[in-house]
């Protein structure tokens, strides 16, 4: 065999090994074994530039998974240099996409985005490669917390080249879209897409099926269906290798901590989160976005365990990481959480963190669109957030110009309660708060999710069909259950404070008069017609005050007329309750649900149901019965 023939045979041998290794990595084979085989060859021993670049890319993918991102980037940059000198567009696109992936995992969104832009330029008009680039860009948006942008990219990618995309890319894009839908609270669409994917993704795609089961857990937990959530986690655990130090095991521990906290087991969640944070923060992995997300969950755990100093320390660490990596969405979230804790927590965050009240000029960040209205503590505007890349509702609290100390305190407390509700509760039925800023003019700005739908008041009109009314009431009750589990009482549940994200998805807004924790006598706050008797008297309240308001809304939704507060005195009598139940049954409500709705309006709070989750479950059963009748 001539030297040239030997060289060609050697290249073919390496090429076959690399192709097989890339296929194994795509199937999530153990990266250490793949890397060991690839290291049989040094890149310098492979003459063909394309084969050498592909070898470097395969090594980089394996090294990155093993927690060596710097080594991975070194190999990838060498591969890019080779391919720029010897153009081979398809392999160059793959190298640039992989560079973006490594940067994305590390939280370096700028470098990831630039690499993807280069990949798009190289791909030209090839639909399959452009779609794959859009999918990678969607994942980048997920990593840095820009879910709306991720959804746009993922949906467009799936529409751009549905036939040309390799099955693995379609599956990964599908699971990414489910993750976005869960994160943005659209659980019904997420549930439908997840069921379709679980039915179609082959058994050998274990990584995709693992991620789908994690999202199935989150969907079930949001509905307080903890047995189903546990079953999903168990299914996920069966899909990962037993090595406790493997990265999927760390992801599983993070998910288990989420569920444990949702179930009220903060003590059980703590060690699992500590393990995940240690791995994410390790200098080898250096996964800043995941570390910050885990620390936000850890802060909730410490809050539940009554360990405020630990809570403040982990928030300060999260803020330092977010500032260092320029992860603006996370910066705002953490600032808001520290602001909620007040001056003590801000002092605990050291100077490098800039604490919660770092002044900044929002004129450079927000493009104001139009006024949305005024509320209990300021005005609201529709604005485009240039840093988050989405439209938001911007609530302005002008406390900087107030001389009245008590009024300043009230307005700041209202803003902190908005943040508290968002930080303690992640639920599709609760408006999301992106963060709190203080500008140079001394105004606090609450950056809030923009929900463009109509209010429940506009939707109600006269009486709604019982199936739809009970379904909406059940979803509001589930949102209240999430609030009450976080020790928050809304105190102003009314149709104007429920916005419809879509015709079937009510969202509770405006926590300006909410309270956290147990309270004795309080100044009267709320809206006449929806305030429980004890709330109007300024007496001690708890979550049953919100359930009374829900009962008042139900009265109007089902019977078409407002609840007359004058009936409170009469409603303590059995005859009046029976008359109301008869009216509900005549409207198409089953007996058990009618009894429950009457109990919500009991003037004595001790006679009302105490658990919003149980109320929600019965209302959901009533909706199903009404729909089937």
N, C-alpha and C positions, 0 to 999 in steps of 0.2 A: 504494500500500500504506500502510495506516494505521500510526502508530507502534507500536500494540499488535501488529499483524500482523508488522511488521518485527522486533519484539522476539521474538515467538514463533518466527519463521523463524531468527533468530540462535541462539536456544536449541537449536532442532532441529539446526542445523548443528554446534554444539559438542557436543551429545549424541551425534551420529553419530560425530564424530571421537573422542570419549572411549571409546565402546563399541568402536570399531575398535582404538584404542590398547590398551585393556585386553586384548583378544583377542590382539594381537601380543605383549604382555608375557607373557601366559599361555603363549604358544608360544616364549618366550625369544628374541624378536627383539632386535636390538641396542638397548639402552636409550637410547643417546645420540641416535639418530635419532628415536625416539619422543618423547623429552623435547623435542627441538627443535620438533617439530610442535605439541606441547601448549602450548609457550610462545608460540605465536602469539596466544594469548588470555590476558588477565589474569583472575584469578578475579573481580575487581570488575566486569568487563564482562559477567558472566553473571548475569542477574537471578534465574533459577530456583534456589532453594537446593539442591535435590537434584542438579541438573546441575552446579552449582558444586562441591558436595561431591565428586561423582564425578570431576570434573576434578582437584581437589586430590589425591584418592586415587591417580589414575593418575600424576600428576606425582610423588607421593611414592614410588610403587613404582619408577619409573624412576630417581629421584634416589638412592634407597637402593642400587640395584644399581650405580650409578656411584660409590658410595663417599661419599655425602653424607647420612649418617643424620640429622644435626641439621636440615638443610633438610627432609628427609622428615618428621620428627616435627613440625616447624612447620606444614607443610601439613596433616598428618593431624589435629592438634589443632584447627586452624581448621575442618576439615571436621566434626569431632565437635561443635564448638560450633554450627555451622549446623544440624546434624541434630537436636540436642537441642532447639533452638528450634522446628524444623519437623519433627516426628517422621516419619521414614520408616524403619521397622524394618529392612528388608532391607539398605539401603545403610549404615545405622548399624552393623549387624553386620559388614559388610565392612570399614568403616573401623576398628572396634575390633580386628578380627582382624589388619589390616595394622599397626596400632600395636603389637600384641603381637609380630608378626613382626620389626619393626625392633628392639624392645627385646631380643628373644630373640637375634638375631644379635650384638648388642652385649654379651650376657652379663648383661643386667639382668633376671634371672628374676622378681624381685618385681613390677616394673612390667608385665612381659608377662603374668604370671598374673592380676594385677588387671584388666587390659584384657580378658582372655579371660572372666573372671568376669562383667564387665559385658556382654560380648557374649552370654553364655549367658542372662543375665536378659532381654535385649532379644529374643532369639530365641524365648523362650517354649517352646512345644511343637512347633515346626516341626522335624521329624526331620532334614531335609537340612541345615538351618543348624546344628543341634546337633551333627550328625556332623562337619561342617566345623570347628566350634570344637574338638571333641575331637581332631581330627587336628592342628590347630594347637597344642593343648596337648601332644600327643605329641611334636611337633617341638621344643617348648620343653624338654621333659624330655631329649630327645636332646642338645640344645645344652649343657645344664648337666650332662650325664653321668649322668642318672637313667634308666637303660635299662628297668628293671623297670616303673616308672611309665609310661614311653612305650609299652611293649608293651600294658599294660592299656587305655590310652586308644585306641590305634590299633585293636586288635582289637574293642573295643566300638563304635567309630565305624563300622567296616566291617560290623558286624552290625546296627547301628541303622538304617541307611538304604541298603542295597545298591542298590536300584533308583533312589532319588531322587538319590543323589550324582552330580554331573557326572563324566564319564569322567576328566577331568584330576585331580579330587580323589581318585578311586579309585586312579588310577595312582600319584599322589604318596604316598598312604597306603601303598600296596603296597611301594614302594621304601623308605619309612621303616621299615616292619616288617622288611624284609630287613636293613636296616642294624642294627636292634636285635638281630636273631637272630645276625648275624655278631659283633657286639660282645659278646654274652653267650655265644658259643661253641657255639650250636646250629646247626652248619654243615649238617647233613643237611636240616633243615626249610628253612634259608635257601636251600640249593641247589635244592630242589624249587620253592619259591615263585619264585625268580629265573628258573628255566627257564620256568615258566608265564607270568610277566610278559614275558619276552623274546619269547615266542611270540605274545602278545596285544597288547602295547603298540604302537600304530601308529608307522610310521617317522617321522611328523612330530613325535612327542613326543620330540624329541632330548634334552632335558634329563633326562627320566626314563631314557631308554636309556643316556645317559652315566653317570648315577649307578649304574645296574644293572651296567654293565661294571666300574666301580670296585669294587663289592662282589664281582663275579665274580673279579676279580684277588685280592682278599683271601682268598676261599674257596680258590682254587687255591694261593696262597702258603702258607696254613696247612697244606695237604697236601703241601707241598714240590714241587708240580707247577709249576715255574717256567716251562716253555714255555707252558703254558695261561695262567698269570698274565700273561706278556708279551703273548700274543695278546689277552687281554681289555683290557689297557692300550692296545694298538694300536687296537682297535675303539673305545675311548673317545676316543682322540685324533682319530679321523675324525669325531666328532660335535660338535666344538667349532670355533669360528671360529679362523683362523690368527693373529689378533692376539696377540702374546706377552704383552701387558699385560692381556688380558681375564681376568675372574675365573675362568672355567672352566679356563683355562690354568694359573692358580696352583693350583687344586685338583688338576689333573693332575700338576703338579710335585710336590706333596705326596705323591700316590699313588705316583709313580715313585720317590720317595725311600724310601717304605716298602718297595717291592719290592727296590730296590737293596740296602738294608740286610739284608733277608731272604736275599738271594743272597750276602751277604758283601762287598758293594762299598760299604763305608762312605765311602770317599773320593769315590765318584761320587754318593752321597746328599747329601753336605754342601752343595754349591752349590745344589742344588734346594731343600733345606730353608731355606737362608738367604733365597732369593727369596720363598718362601711366608711366612716369618715377617715379613719386611719389609712385605709387603702386608697381612697380618693386623693388624700393629701400627700401620700407618699411621693417622694421626689422622682421615683421612677414613673408612676402613673401620672401624677400632676393633673388630675381631672377637676379643674376649678369649678365648672358649672355643677357637676354632680356633688362636689363637696359642699358648695353653698346650699344647694337644695336639701342635702341631708342635715346641714346645720340649722336650716329653718325649721325642719321637722324636729330636730333635737331641742330647739328653743321651746317648742310647744310641749315636749316631754318634760323639760325642766319646770315649765310653768305648772303643769299638772302635778308635779311632785313637790311643788312649793319650794323650789330652789332658785330664787330670783338671781342670785349672784352668778350661778352657773349659766343661767339663761342669758344674762347680759354679756358674759365672757364669750359664749359661742356666737352671739350676734355680732360682737365686735370683730371676732375672727372672720366671720362671713363677710362683713363690710370691707375689711382689709383686702380680702381675696378679690371681691367684686371690683373694688376701686383699682387694684393693681392690674386686673385684666381688662378693665373698661367694660364690664358687663353691666350696662346701664340699667336694664330692667331689674336685675338683682340688687343693684345699688339702691334704687328707689324703694324696693320692697323692704330691704333691711333698715334703711333710714326710717321708714314709716313705723316699723316694729319698735325701733328704739325710741322714736318720738312718742309712741303710745305709752311706753314705760315712764316717761317723764324725765326730769332732770337727773335723777339718780342713775338711771341707766345710761343716759348720755355721758355722764361723768365716767362711767365704767368703761365706755369705749374710748380707747386712748387717742391721742392727737393724730396718729397716723390714720385712724378710721374716719376722722372728721365728724364723728358722732352722727346724730340724727338731723341736726339742724344746719348743716353746711349751707351757707347762702350761695345762691347762684342766680344768674339772670335768666328767667324763663323766656324772655323775649327772643333769645337765640334758639330756644328749643321748641316752642309751641307756635304754630300758625293758628291764630284765633279765627274761628269761622263765624259763629253767631251765638247770641245769648240763648240759653235753654230755659232760664227761669230763675227764681229765687227760692231759697229754703230757710230753714230755721237758723242758719248761721252764715249766710252769705249768698252769693250769686253763683250760677253755673253757666259755663260756656261750652260750646262744642269746639274742639280744637284738634289739630293734627300734631301728634308727637313725633318730631323728626328723629328722635333717638330710638324710640320703640318702634317706629314705622307703622303706627296705627292711629285711627281716630279715637279720641278719648273725651270723656266729660271732665272738665276742669272746674272744680269748685274753689272759689276764692273766699278766703276768710280774712277780712281786713282788720285784724286785731291790732296791727301796728299803729293805727290812728285813734284807738280808743283810749280815753282817759279813765273810764270806769274799770277798776281792777276786777270786780266781780264779773262784769260782762266779758272782759278778756279771758278770764278763767273759764267761763261757761263755753265760749266759742272754741277755745283750745281743747277743752274736755270733749266737746262734740266731735271735733276732728279726730281726736285720739280714739273715740269710740268707733268711728268709721273704720279706722285702721285695725282696731281690736277685732271687730267682727270679721274682717277679711283675713287677718293673720291667724285667728283661732279656728276659722271655719273655711274649708275649701269645699264648696257645694254648688251644683249647677243652679240651685234656686236662690243663691245669695250673690248679690252684685260683687264683682271683684274690684279690689283697690290695688292700683299699681304702685302707689307710693305717695309720700307727702314731702313737699319742698317748702322752703321759706325764701322769698325773693328779697331783693335789695330794698324794696319799698315797705318791707315789714308785713307782707301778706303771706299767709299760709295757703298753699295750693294742694288740694287733694286730687290726685290723678286717678280717675275712676273709669271703669269699663263703660263704654258708650253702648247703651241698649236703645235701639231706634224704634221699638214696637210701641203699640198703644198701651195705655194703662188698663188695668183690669176694669176700672170704672167704665171706660169707653166700650170695652168688650161686653160687659154685662148687659147694658141696655135694660130691657125688662127681664123676666125670668128666662134662664138658660135651660136647655134640655137637661134632665137630671144626670144622664151619663157624662156629659161634658162638664157640668157644674161640679159634680163629685170628683171627677178626675183632676180638675184644676185645684179644688180644695185639698185633695190628698197631696198634691205636689207642694202646695204652700205649707201644709202641715209637716211634710218631710223636711222642708227648709227650716221650719221652726224647731223641729226636733234636733237638727244639727246646731242651731243657735243655742238652744237650751242645754244641750250636752256640753257646750263651751261656757256655760254659766252666764249667758247673755239673754236679757229680756229686751225685746224690741220696743215695746210700749207705744208704738204708733202703727199697728197693723191696720191698714185700710185699703180700699181699692186703688186709691191714688198712689200708694206706695208699693204697688205690684205692677211691674212692667212685663209685657209679653215679648219674650225673645223671639218666639214664633207662636202660632196659634195654640200650641199645646204645652208651652214652656213658660210658666210664670217665674219671675225673678223678684225677690224682695229687696227693696232699696231703702235709703234714707234712715241711717242709724243715729240721727242727730239728737234724739232724746233717749236712746237706749241706755241701759245700765248693765254693769258687770258685777256679778256677785250678789250676795244677799243684801237687802236694804230694808231699813225700817221706814220711818215716815219720809216721804219725798214730796217735793213741790209738785203740784198737779201738772201733768204733761200728757199730751195725747190729743185725740180728736173726738169731740162729742159724737155720740152715736156708736162709737167703737171702744170706749173706755169701760173697763170693768168697774163695778161699783166701788171696790176697794181702791182702785186707781183714782177715781174722782174724789174720794175722801182723803187722798194722800196717805193711805194706810200702807202696811207692808204688802209688797207684791212679789210674785214669782211668775214662772212661765204660764201659769193658768190665766193670767191677765191677757196674754197674747191669744190663748185658746178661746177666751170669751170674744175677743175681736173677730177671730175666725168664725165663731158661731154667728156673729152679727152679719158678717159678709155672706155666710151661707144662707141666712134668712132672706136676704135680698136676691141672691142668685137663684134661689129655688122658688120663692114665692112672688118675686117681682116687686117687693116693697121693702123700704127700710125697716130695720128692727126698732120698734118704739121703746125708748128707754123707760117710758112711763110704766111699761109692763113689768119692770124688774120686781116691784113689790108683789104683783100678782103671780109672777112666774114661780115663786116659791111654793105655790099651791099645786097640788097634783092635778086639779081640773084644768088649769091653764096649760100645764105641760102636755097633758093628753090632747088638748085641742090643737096645739101646735104640731104634735106628732101626727095627728089625723090629717092636718093640712099637708104635711110633707108626704105622707103615704098617698094622698090623693094626687100629688104632683108626680108620683112615680118613684118615690124613695122607699127602699125596703124597710121593714120594721126595725131591725137592729141599728141601721144607720140613722133612722129617724129618732130613735131613742138616744143615740149618741149626740146628735145635733141639738136636741133639746137640753141634754145635760151640759153642753158647752155654755149655755146661756143662764145657767143657775146663778142667782144673785149671790149665793154663798159659795166662795171659791172651793170650800171643802167638798162640795157636792159636784164639782166639775172633774172631768178626767185630769190626771196629773201628768200623763206621759204623752207628748205630742206624737211620738213614733207609733204608739198604739192607736191614737186617733187617726193618723195617716193610713195605717194598715186597714182599719175598718172602712174609711172613706174609699180606699182603693177597691175593697171588696164590693162596696155599694155601687161604685162606678161600673164594675164588671157585671154585676147583676142587672143594673139598669140598661147597659148596652146589649145584654142578651135577651131582654124582655121584649 
